[in-house]
């Protein structure tokens, strides 16, 4: 800060470093921020597991299905009953075939709430199998427990 | 922008007003701070389950009998853990028992490669307990933070509607 003393006591401040730092912060948050809303859902609290680690490679083709604690499925932002998933899953399967990939090579990532009934998770898996999906990934969050 | 023309000397002096720019920059910064979210790391247990039921395929010739684990529920909470009809107090106790059972070899043909387990549970059991069971039987963390794998071939017993997913790495 450059302070120039006059009789009137006028202060002049050089704002350039402050603006530089502010731009740095903005750039940091812009890079960090994750806009992939389909991967996360605020309602779903995943169960914890001390063994999980993030997959080394992203899945070839992945489809994320959330399951709430009441047993409702959420896919592509839409909430519906598990039985209603068939249409959406068939649509996804057809879309995969159009891009020359096999449905069996796609992975369905299941993000189920920790208090969801395990029987509902099994029902969800069975529903996906009916549309031709064969690979599943049960998602859990890492815990810091030893 | 205030442009002041100094015609006498022929030189142009342009003065920029910084205040509005700083205001907008602070607005942007606050936006990004508000939308920043810290999330825990997520990982997966992978299942490979083709439509063809595993019961139709003959079981592999294994020296190890298939272990059977059943999780009982009481209104969703874990009420009991039974491995081959032996009750366990906790998943930690189950994990210790599995470590004794499987041993520490991990080469081809070892117990770790050939062991199989079937997990059954009451349908209203909370999903977190199933994940706890899968965690307890699939590995354990050694003191130096490495993951030592235990049983890799995990199968869920069919639910009343049929269909039994199997977990394979």
Interface residues (C-beta under 8 A of the other chain):
Chain A: X15 X18 X19 X22 X23 X25 X26 X29 X30 X32 X33 X34 X40 X46 X47 X48 X49 X50 X51 X52 X53 X54 X55 X67 X104 X107 X109 X112 X113 X114 X115 X116 X117 X118 X119 X120 X121 X122 X123 X125 X126 X129 X130 X132 X134 X135 X136 X137 X138 X139 X140 X141 X142 X146
Chain B: X18 X21 X22 X25 X26 X28 X29 X32 X33 X35 X36 X37 X39 X40 X41 X42 X43 X44 X45 X46 X47 X48 X49 X50 X51 X76 X121 X122 X123 X124 X125 X126 X127 X128 X129 X130 X131 X132 X134 X135 X138 X139 X141 X147 X156 X159 X160 X161 X162 X163 X165
